[in-house]
Amino acid sequence: MSIAPQLMAKSTEIAMRHYANIDTGECKVMTKDDASPLTEADLEVDRYLYDELTKAFPNIPVVTEERAQSHSLDVGTGMFFLVDPIDGTKEFINKRNEFTVNIALLENGKPIAGVVCAPALNECYLGEVGKGAALLNLQTNKSTPITVRKTDNDALLVVASRSHLTPENQKFIDENKVAETKCAGSSLKFCLLAKGEADVYPRFGPTMEWDTAAGHAVLLAAGGVVNNLDGTPLSYAKTEFRNPNFIAASANAEYKL
């Protein structure tokens, strides 16, 4: 992921230019067929990342949320990229700083590298499975290694979605030894685990692969896990790129379902 800093610098510039214009109406907000929001920032970041990735890696397919034609690509074997140009569009529209730009590289259905950039927070999380994860400060360009924490299973720190706290999530919280629950938007939930500020992220509700792959890769690189409810690892290149329910956690976290 040697080109990650270049990609994230330009993506940040594009996203923040549109973010500054949300209140003025200059950043157009649209609605997709599934009733989810879409902004001009999504489309411009998507165009930039798709063009740069296909130019730099012409033999690796690129699947992005905003390119419906890419959703029919056969990527079950080999490498492919998954891109979410603006993860957390609702946060973006509501001027909450927790939206991210996500890029993941996968091989044979497994995340092997990922970048989660939070432009409004001046943070960029990078992970390469087997090599480690780091947090890059976009203002100072200082990089700090990150890793999951050693979990106290009698006092779990749980992170939940700011906009999708389902009854199943609440049940998980109520039935486990949870000392504190934090809310976060977009892929930053994975990143809180990766840097040791939470132990478990239970996700009971719909997500797409481009929502999770980059954060998944960063968490794996930091020593965490992302599993289906049966305990098997969450995989990618599934039908329609849809995820089942899953649990992301630090390596020694214990919980009941």
Steps between C-alpha positions, in 0.01 A plus 500: 500500500786735419269737315262528799636839625456655156149358461390614844648849466299568185188323629517713815527817293196403291289390797576807711428738210150355473462470879553875535212559257237270653333784690499733200334248271789508255567131571205328336327227703308231311310182586589160356252230398534335842406833668852553634661844456764583241705818467723655239790418733422126470508524121813712466705296749375184327613625159842598632569175686367277222713677238816495711468138611425369151792701363745381768373140509347422159478126570314530833120551479351793692155468659352824634172577670402763244579302183216255452674343200787391726260299717475228236875437480619148576747557784463174692865411443810711470540860611250784482443842653190603692438875524248705693566861396303649791408254775255667733324727251238584765777621730642702211165665422428574867846657546618232742869441453494119506471426127787310337656413166563124478728294278562128552707249310375142515634167383290186467225656708726614785603858587876541475539879520280798573490875540233686696536877472295742713562835328309720749688341792842521328544127556599217269517136608714263297538126540677219319416156635811332639693827508305717743278808517561869556318828557621788285434860607416684178611836640839401639558196276603312817434125492438303821476118518169375640384168640194354669493508877504207743132468582363493854215257439326609820481858374457501123516823305245472218477727198172530313371678194391857557211465255418125507462390865264205450310301768745215436791730577333613820434137598870420448593791726248401766606133507876552520730650762514844343659783696456768235340548160642746250330618184687572180421547134619323187811279504639682803339228714760252369771757558405554865561129552822511298650773717393341828213732596227233484475121518196389302292634211187287455322564172144375473365666191568547129843598372670471166852377442632844404375624840717257692799373298746783569423518871510120515850501349624765744360305795655172381835675458470635856438153642120482505242274339173535308280192512160383391263408782606133465860598575636462147690794345295752302588459132450712189385473136164369623175517303413868434789592734264478800625419849325289761496605865849492651709571809826697482716467808844505654670162492427391859153651539240259641127553457178306465242519224 
